[in-house]
Amino acid sequence: MSETAKNCKNSAEHQLHICQLKKKGLSEEVAARTDDSGYLCHNCNTSANQAEDLCNPSPFIKR
């Protein structure tokens, strides 16, 4: 298990998170889940539209 997976708050769904989709080369899926980001992952610094797409998310304010 990778260090990111160990720090994942929802390890059962880890294979569906943005970091894993990027590793699998699913760029269209990643683009669809990051086109209106409002959450940031504290593990990998990736942003996403929904918190459930990240390992360790928190909301951020859009400017």
C-alpha positions in Angstrom: 0.0 0.0 0.0 1.4 3.4 -0.9 1.9 6.2 1.6 -0.9 8.2 0.1 -3.3 5.2 0.4 -2.3 4.8 4.1 -3.2 8.5 4.7 -6.5 8.2 2.8 -9.6 9.0 4.8 -11.7 6.6 2.6 -9.3 3.8 1.7 -12.2 1.6 0.5 -12.8 4.0 -2.3 -9.1 4.9 -2.9 -9.0 3.4 -6.4 -11.6 6.0 -7.5 -9.7 9.0 -6.2 -8.1 11.6 -8.6 -4.5 10.5 -7.6 -5.3 6.9 -8.7 -7.1 8.0 -11.9 -4.0 10.0 -12.9 -1.8 7.0 -12.3 -4.1 4.9 -14.6 -3.8 7.6 -17.3 -7.6 8.4 -17.3 -7.1 12.0 -18.2 -10.7 12.5 -19.5 -12.1 11.2 -16.2 -9.7 13.4 -14.2 -10.7 16.5 -16.3 -14.4 15.9 -15.7 -13.8 15.7 -12.0 -11.6 18.8 -11.7 -13.3 21.3 -14.1 -14.9 23.3 -11.2 -12.7 22.5 -8.2 -13.7 23.4 -4.7 -11.7 20.9 -2.7 -8.0 20.4 -2.2 -6.2 17.1 -1.1 -3.7 17.6 1.7 -1.8 14.5 0.6 -1.1 15.3 -3.0 -2.2 18.9 -3.5 -4.7 17.9 -6.2 -8.0 19.8 -6.5 -11.4 18.3 -7.3 -15.0 19.2 -7.7 -16.1 16.9 -4.9 -14.5 15.9 -1.6 -15.1 12.2 -2.2 -12.7 12.3 -5.2 -9.7 13.0 -2.9 -7.9 11.2 -0.1 -7.6 13.9 2.4 -9.9 16.8 1.3 -10.8 20.2 2.6 -12.9 22.9 0.9 -11.3 26.1 -0.3 -12.8 29.4 -1.3 -12.8 30.2 -5.0 -11.6 33.6 -6.0 
